[in-house]
Amino acid sequence: EIVDGNAKMTLGMIWTIILRFAIQDISVEETSAKEGLLLWCQRKTAPYKNVNVQNFHISWKDGLAFNALIHRHRPELIEYDKLRKDDPVTNLNNAFEVAEKYLDIPKMLDAEDIVNTARPDEKAIMTYVSSFYHAFSGAQKAETAANRICKVLAVNQENEHLMEDYEKLASDLLEWIKRTIPWLEDRSPQKTIQEMQQKLEDFRDYRRVHKPPKVQEKCQLEINFNTLQTKLRLSNRPAFMPSEGKMVSETGTGGSGGWKTTRRGPVSGFLTSSPRFRKLPEGSLIPAARRWELGERSPSRSEFSRILIPLLSFPPCSSELDYYDSPSVNARCQKICDQWDVLGSLTHSRREALEKTEKQLETIDELHLEYAKRAAPFNNWMESAMEDLQDMFIVHTIEEIEGLIAAHDQFKSTLPDADKEREAILGIQREAQRIADFNSIKLSGNNPYTSVTPQIINSKWERVQQLVPKRDHALLDEQSKQQSNEHLRRQFASQANIVGPWIQTKME
C-alpha cells in the first residue's frame, strides 16, 4: 500500500503506531488511552474560565484549552487572563509557539486549519495533546525525584547543624563548670559578719542569676543530643559520637566534681568549718543541712530546730560567753518553728491540689490525643468522599451508569456508621471540655495534636450531606439518558433489520 501510494492506508498505519506508543499507555485512575487522556485534560483545565473539554475536536477550536494546559503546569509561560475567546487564531499560535520553544513539543497543527474546519481532526488533536501529557508527566517525575534529594540534603544539613550546636554548647558549659568549681570549693573562713554576709549574698546571686541559665543549657544539651540520635536512627545513619570529654554523661561529672559540684552551697561548708558548732552532736547537722540546701527534701521540724536553735543560742566560739537576751531569742526561735509547721501544712495541701490538677490535665491530654488519632483519618475520609461526589463521569452504556449507581448506593450505606464515628469523635472533645469546665481549668488554645477542629468536621460533614442528593440526581439523570439512548438503539436496530434484507433483495 505504501509503494502504491495509498494515502488512506498509510495514514491509518501511522495512526495505529501513534495510538500504540503515545496514547495507549496513558492511564488516569481506572481509565486508559483516549478516556484517560480526556479525563486528564478535564481535571487539569477545570479551574479555567471559558474552557470545557468534552472531546478532542470542537472543544479545542478556540485555543484556550491548549493555553490552560500549559498555564496549569508552567504559569510563567502564559498570561492566561489576557487571552480572548473571540480570537482563536492568536490563542492557538501562542500555545503552539510556547510549546515548541519551551517544552520541546513540535508544532504539529496549523491554527488556520483548525479554525476554518467545522470539526477539527480528532486523531491529530489527540496526538498533539498526548505530547503535553508525556512532557508534563515526565517533568513531574523529575521534580519529585529532585524534591526527594533536596529533602535528604536538608535532613543531613540539619543534623550537621545540630552536631555543631551540641559541640559548642557542651564546650561552653564545661568551660563554665571548670571556672565555677574552684570558687564553690573555696572554704576559707571569714573574720567578720559583713564578709560572711557578702559571701552569702554572692552565693545567692549565683543561685538566682548565674546558675538558672546554665541549667537551661544543660537541659538543652540533653534535648539536642537525644533529638540528633533519634533523627540519625530514623535516617539509618550511624549514631553521633561527640568529641572526647563532651558526652552528656560527662557534663554531669565534668572531671573533678562537675555539675554536681556546682550544686554545693555555703551552708554545709560553713557548718564544717565554723567553731560555733563544734559542741553539737557528731553527724547530726551536716547531712541534714546539705540535703536541705541541695533541695532534695525539706527538713523536719526537729531537724530544723536542731540546726536553728544552736545557731541562735551557742556562743560564737569555744570560750564561755553569756548573752543577756537569751529568752527573746528563744521566743523568736519558737515562733519561727510554729510558722514552719504552718508552712508545712500549707505545702502539703498545695501539693495535693497540684497532683489532682496534674491528673486532670493528663486525662484531658489523653482525650486530646485520642481525638487527634480518630479525627485525622475521618477528616481525610470526608475530603475523599467530597472529591468522589463531585467527580465528573463519562459513560456510554446503561451497564456503566448502573455500576456507578451501585457504587454510590454502597457509599450511602456507610454514612450511618460514619455519622456514629463523627459523634464519637466530637464526644471525646466534649468530654475534655467538660472536665476542664468542671474543674475550672482554662485550656490554652486548640488541640495541640491536630489542627482538625470540631467546627471543621461539622462543616465538611454538612457538605457531604449536601453533595449526596446532588450526586443522586446527576446519576439518575444520566441513567434516564442512557435508557433513552438504549431505546433509540433498539428501535434503530429493529427497523434496520427490516430494511436491510429488503435492500439486499432489491440489489440482487
ZIPE-V384402 format. One record per residue. N is the residue number from 0. RES is the residue in one small letter. SS is DSSP state (H for helix, E for strand, C for the rest). OMEGA is omega in radians with two decimals (999 if undefined). BURIAL is 1 if it has 16 or more other ideal C-beta (glycine too) atoms within 10 Angstrom, else 0. Layout:
n: (N/N)
res: (RES/RES)
ss: (SS/SS)
omega: (OMEGA/OMEGA)
burial: (BURIAL/BURIAL)
This chain:
n: (0/1/2/3/4/5/6/7/8/9/10/11/12/13/14/15/16/17/18/19/20/21/22/23/24/25/26/27/28/29/30/31/32/33/34/35/36/37/38/39/40/41/42/43/44/45/46/47/48/49/50/51/52/53/54/55/56/57/58/59/60/61/62/63/64/65/66/67/68/69/70/71/72/73/74/75/76/77/78/79/80/81/82/83/84/85/86/87/88/89/90/91/92/93/94/95/96/97/98/99/100/101/102/103/104/105/106/107/108/109/110/111/112/113/114/115/116/117/118/119/120/121/122/123/124/125/126/127/128/129/130/131/132/133/134/135/136/137/138/139/140/141/142/143/144/145/146/147/148/149/150/151/152/153/154/155/156/157/158/159/160/161/162/163/164/165/166/167/168/169/170/171/172/173/174/175/176/177/178/179/180/181/182/183/184/185/186/187/188/189/190/191/192/193/194/195/196/197/198/199/200/201/202/203/204/205/206/207/208/209/210/211/212/213/214/215/216/217/218/219/220/221/222/223/224/225/226/227/228/229/230/231/232/233/234/235/236/237/238/239/240/241/242/243/244/245/246/247/248/249/250/251/252/253/254/255/256/257/258/259/260/261/262/263/264/265/266/267/268/269/270/271/272/273/274/275/276/277/278/279/280/281/282/283/284/285/286/287/288/289/290/291/292/293/294/295/296/297/298/299/300/301/302/303/304/305/306/307/308/309/310/311/312/313/314/315/316/317/318/319/320/321/322/323/324/325/326/327/328/329/330/331/332/333/334/335/336/337/338/339/340/341/342/343/344/345/346/347/348/349/350/351/352/353/354/355/356/357/358/359/360/361/362/363/364/365/366/367/368/369/370/371/372/373/374/375/376/377/378/379/380/381/382/383/384/385/386/387/388/389/390/391/392/393/394/395/396/397/398/399/400/401/402/403/404/405/406/407/408/409/410/411/412/413/414/415/416/417/418/419/420/421/422/423/424/425/426/427/428/429/430/431/432/433/434/435/436/437/438/439/440/441/442/443/444/445/446/447/448/449/450/451/452/453/454/455/456/457/458/459/460/461/462/463/464/465/466/467/468/469/470/471/472/473/474/475/476/477/478/479/480/481/482/483/484/485/486/487/488/489/490/491/492/493/494/495/496/497/498/499/500/501/502/503/504/505/506/507)
res: (e/i/v/d/g/n/a/k/m/t/l/g/m/i/w/t/i/i/l/r/f/a/i/q/d/i/s/v/e/e/t/s/a/k/e/g/l/l/l/w/c/q/r/k/t/a/p/y/k/n/v/n/v/q/n/f/h/i/s/w/k/d/g/l/a/f/n/a/l/i/h/r/h/r/p/e/l/i/e/y/d/k/l/r/k/d/d/p/v/t/n/l/n/n/a/f/e/v/a/e/k/y/l/d/i/p/k/m/l/d/a/e/d/i/v/n/t/a/r/p/d/e/k/a/i/m/t/y/v/s/s/f/y/h/a/f/s/g/a/q/k/a/e/t/a/a/n/r/i/c/k/v/l/a/v/n/q/e/n/e/h/l/m/e/d/y/e/k/l/a/s/d/l/l/e/w/i/k/r/t/i/p/w/l/e/d/r/s/p/q/k/t/i/q/e/m/q/q/k/l/e/d/f/r/d/y/r/r/v/h/k/p/p/k/v/q/e/k/c/q/l/e/i/n/f/n/t/l/q/t/k/l/r/l/s/n/r/p/a/f/m/p/s/e/g/k/m/v/s/e/t/g/t/g/g/s/g/g/w/k/t/t/r/r/g/p/v/s/g/f/l/t/s/s/p/r/f/r/k/l/p/e/g/s/l/i/p/a/a/r/r/w/e/l/g/e/r/s/p/s/r/s/e/f/s/r/i/l/i/p/l/l/s/f/p/p/c/s/s/e/l/d/y/y/d/s/p/s/v/n/a/r/c/q/k/i/c/d/q/w/d/v/l/g/s/l/t/h/s/r/r/e/a/l/e/k/t/e/k/q/l/e/t/i/d/e/l/h/l/e/y/a/k/r/a/a/p/f/n/n/w/m/e/s/a/m/e/d/l/q/d/m/f/i/v/h/t/i/e/e/i/e/g/l/i/a/a/h/d/q/f/k/s/t/l/p/d/a/d/k/e/r/e/a/i/l/g/i/q/r/e/a/q/r/i/a/d/f/n/s/i/k/l/s/g/n/n/p/y/t/s/v/t/p/q/i/i/n/s/k/w/e/r/v/q/q/l/v/p/k/r/d/h/a/l/l/d/e/q/s/k/q/q/s/n/e/h/l/r/r/q/f/a/s/q/a/n/i/v/g/p/w/i/q/t/k/m/e)
ss: (C/C/C/C/C/C/H/H/H/H/H/H/H/H/H/H/H/H/H/H/H/H/H/C/C/C/E/E/C/C/E/E/H/H/H/H/H/H/H/H/H/H/H/H/H/C/C/C/C/C/C/C/C/C/C/C/C/H/H/H/C/C/C/H/H/H/H/H/H/H/H/H/H/C/H/H/H/C/C/H/H/H/C/C/C/C/C/H/H/H/H/H/H/H/H/H/H/H/H/H/H/H/C/C/C/C/C/C/C/C/H/H/H/H/H/C/C/C/C/C/C/H/H/H/H/H/H/H/H/H/H/H/H/H/H/H/H/H/H/H/H/H/H/H/H/H/H/H/H/H/H/H/H/H/H/H/H/H/H/H/H/H/H/H/H/H/H/H/H/H/H/H/H/H/H/H/H/H/H/H/H/H/H/H/C/C/C/C/C/C/C/C/H/H/H/H/H/H/H/H/H/H/H/H/H/H/H/H/H/H/H/H/H/H/H/H/H/H/H/H/H/H/H/H/H/H/H/H/H/H/H/H/H/H/C/C/C/C/C/C/C/C/C/C/C/C/C/H/H/H/H/H/H/C/C/C/C/H/H/H/H/C/C/C/C/H/H/H/H/H/H/H/H/C/H/H/H/C/C/C/C/C/C/C/C/H/H/H/H/H/H/H/H/C/C/C/C/C/C/C/H/H/H/H/H/H/H/H/H/H/H/H/H/C/C/C/C/C/C/C/C/C/C/C/C/H/H/H/H/H/H/H/H/H/H/H/H/H/H/H/H/H/H/H/H/H/H/H/H/H/H/H/H/H/H/H/H/H/H/H/H/H/H/H/H/H/H/H/H/H/H/H/H/H/H/H/H/H/H/H/H/H/H/H/H/H/H/H/H/H/C/C/C/C/C/C/C/H/H/H/H/H/H/H/H/H/H/H/H/H/H/H/H/C/H/H/H/H/H/H/H/H/H/H/H/H/H/H/H/H/H/H/H/H/H/H/H/H/C/C/C/C/C/C/C/C/C/C/C/C/C/C/C/H/H/H/H/H/H/H/H/H/H/H/H/H/H/H/H/H/H/H/H/H/H/H/H/H/H/H/H/H/H/H/H/H/H/H/H/H/H/H/H/H/H/H/H/H/H/H/H/H/H/H/H/H/H/C)
omega: (3.12/-3.12/-3.13/3.10/3.11/-3.06/-3.09/-3.12/3.14/3.10/3.09/3.10/3.12/3.12/3.10/3.11/3.12/-3.10/-3.08/-2.98/-3.10/-3.01/-3.00/-3.07/3.10/-3.12/3.07/-3.05/-3.08/3.13/-3.11/3.09/-3.03/-3.12/3.12/3.12/3.13/3.13/3.11/3.12/-3.13/-3.11/-3.11/-3.08/-3.08/-3.09/-2.99/3.12/3.10/3.10/3.13/-3.05/3.11/-3.08/3.12/3.05/-3.00/3.14/-3.07/-3.02/-3.07/3.07/-3.10/-3.12/3.09/-3.14/3.13/3.11/-3.14/-3.09/-3.12/-3.09/-3.13/-3.04/-3.12/-3.08/-3.02/2.98/-2.96/-3.07/-3.12/3.14/-3.13/-3.12/-3.09/3.11/-3.03/-3.10/3.11/-3.14/-3.11/-3.14/3.12/-3.13/-3.11/-3.10/3.13/-3.13/-3.12/-3.05/-3.00/-3.06/-3.13/3.08/-3.08/3.12/-3.06/-3.01/3.10/-3.04/-3.09/3.13/-3.14/-3.09/-3.05/3.11/-3.12/3.13/-3.13/-3.10/-3.07/-3.09/3.13/3.12/3.14/-3.13/-3.11/-3.12/3.12/3.08/3.07/-3.12/-3.10/3.14/-3.06/3.12/3.08/3.11/3.14/3.11/3.13/3.13/3.11/3.12/3.12/3.12/3.12/3.11/3.13/3.13/3.12/3.12/3.14/3.12/3.13/3.12/3.11/3.10/3.11/3.12/3.12/3.10/3.13/3.13/-3.13/-3.12/-3.12/-3.12/3.13/3.13/-3.13/-3.10/3.13/3.10/3.11/3.13/-3.13/3.11/-3.00/-3.04/3.14/3.13/-3.14/-3.10/3.10/-3.11/-3.14/-3.09/3.13/-3.02/-3.10/3.09/-3.11/-3.14/3.12/3.10/3.11/3.11/3.10/3.12/3.09/3.14/3.08/3.10/3.08/-3.12/-3.07/-2.95/-2.96/-3.02/-3.10/3.11/3.13/3.04/3.11/3.14/3.12/3.09/3.14/3.11/3.13/3.13/-3.13/-3.12/-3.12/3.12/-3.13/-3.14/3.12/3.14/3.13/3.13/3.12/3.14/-3.12/3.10/3.10/-3.09/-3.12/3.08/-3.12/3.09/-3.09/3.11/-3.07/3.03/3.12/-3.14/-3.10/3.05/3.09/3.11/3.03/3.10/-3.08/3.07/3.08/-3.03/-3.12/3.14/-3.12/3.12/-3.14/3.12/-3.04/-3.04/-3.11/3.10/3.13/-3.14/-3.10/-3.04/-3.03/3.10/-3.09/-3.03/-3.10/-3.13/-3.10/3.12/-3.06/3.07/-3.05/-2.99/-2.99/-3.14/-3.13/-3.13/-3.12/3.09/-3.12/-3.06/3.10/3.11/-3.12/3.01/3.09/-3.14/3.02/-3.12/-3.12/3.10/-3.14/-3.13/-3.12/3.10/-3.00/-3.06/3.07/-3.14/-3.09/-3.00/-3.11/3.05/-3.07/3.10/-3.05/3.11/-3.08/3.09/-3.13/-3.14/-2.98/-3.02/-3.14/3.13/-3.13/3.13/3.13/3.12/3.11/3.11/3.12/3.12/3.11/3.13/3.11/3.11/3.09/3.10/3.12/3.12/3.11/3.12/3.12/3.13/3.13/3.12/3.14/3.14/3.12/3.13/3.14/3.11/3.11/3.12/3.12/3.12/3.12/3.11/3.07/3.10/3.13/3.14/3.10/3.10/3.10/-3.14/3.11/3.09/-3.11/-3.12/-3.10/-3.09/-3.08/3.12/3.12/3.09/3.09/3.12/-3.14/3.12/3.10/3.13/3.13/3.12/3.13/-3.12/-3.13/-3.08/3.10/3.10/3.11/-3.12/-3.11/-3.11/3.09/-3.12/-3.13/-3.12/3.09/3.06/3.10/3.13/3.12/3.11/3.12/3.10/3.10/3.09/-3.13/3.14/3.13/-3.06/3.11/3.11/3.11/3.12/3.09/3.11/3.11/3.14/3.14/3.13/3.13/3.11/3.09/3.13/3.14/3.13/3.10/3.13/3.13/3.12/3.13/-3.13/-3.09/-3.09/3.09/3.09/3.12/-3.14/-3.11/3.03/-3.08/3.10/-3.07/-3.05/-3.11/3.07/-3.13/-3.11/3.05/3.11/3.12/3.14/-3.12/3.14/-3.13/3.11/3.09/3.13/3.09/-3.14/3.13/-3.07/-3.09/3.14/3.09/3.10/3.08/-3.09/-3.12/3.14/3.13/3.08/-3.14/3.10/3.11/3.13/-3.14/3.07/3.09/3.12/3.14/3.09/3.12/3.11/3.13/3.12/3.11/-3.12/-3.13/-3.13/-3.14/3.12/3.09/-3.06/-3.06/3.13/3.13/3.12/-3.13/3.13/-3.12/3.13/3.08/999)
burial: (0/0/0/0/0/0/0/0/0/0/0/0/0/0/0/0/0/1/1/0/0/1/1/0/0/1/0/1/0/0/0/0/1/1/1/1/1/1/1/1/1/1/0/1/1/0/0/1/0/0/1/0/1/0/0/1/1/0/1/1/1/1/1/1/1/1/1/1/1/1/1/1/1/1/0/0/1/1/0/1/0/0/1/0/0/0/0/1/0/0/1/1/0/1/1/1/0/1/1/0/0/0/1/0/1/0/0/0/1/0/1/0/0/1/0/0/0/0/0/1/0/0/1/1/1/1/1/1/1/1/1/1/1/0/1/1/0/0/0/0/0/0/0/0/0/0/0/0/0/0/0/0/0/0/0/0/0/0/1/0/0/1/1/0/0/1/0/0/1/1/0/0/1/1/0/1/1/0/0/1/1/0/0/1/0/0/0/0/0/1/0/0/0/0/0/0/0/0/1/0/0/0/1/0/0/1/0/0/0/0/1/0/0/1/0/0/1/1/0/0/1/0/0/1/1/0/0/1/0/0/1/1/0/0/0/0/0/0/0/0/0/1/0/0/0/1/0/0/0/1/1/0/0/1/0/0/1/1/1/0/1/1/0/1/1/1/1/1/1/1/1/0/0/1/0/1/1/0/0/1/0/0/0/0/1/1/0/1/1/1/0/1/1/0/0/0/0/0/1/0/0/0/1/1/1/1/1/0/1/1/0/0/0/1/0/0/0/0/0/0/0/0/0/0/0/0/0/0/0/0/0/0/1/0/0/0/0/0/0/1/0/0/0/0/0/0/0/0/0/0/0/0/0/0/0/0/0/0/0/0/0/0/0/1/0/0/1/1/0/1/1/1/0/1/1/0/0/1/1/0/0/1/0/0/1/0/0/0/1/0/0/0/0/0/1/0/0/0/0/0/1/0/0/1/1/0/0/1/0/0/1/0/0/0/0/0/0/1/0/0/0/1/0/0/1/1/0/1/1/0/0/1/0/0/1/1/0/0/0/0/0/0/0/0/0/0/1/0/0/1/0/1/0/1/0/0/1/0/0/1/1/0/0/1/0/0/1/0/0/0/1/0/0/1/1/0/0/1/1/0/0/1/0/0/0/0/0/0/0/0/0/0/0/0/0/0/0/0/0/0/0/0/0/0/0/0/0/0)
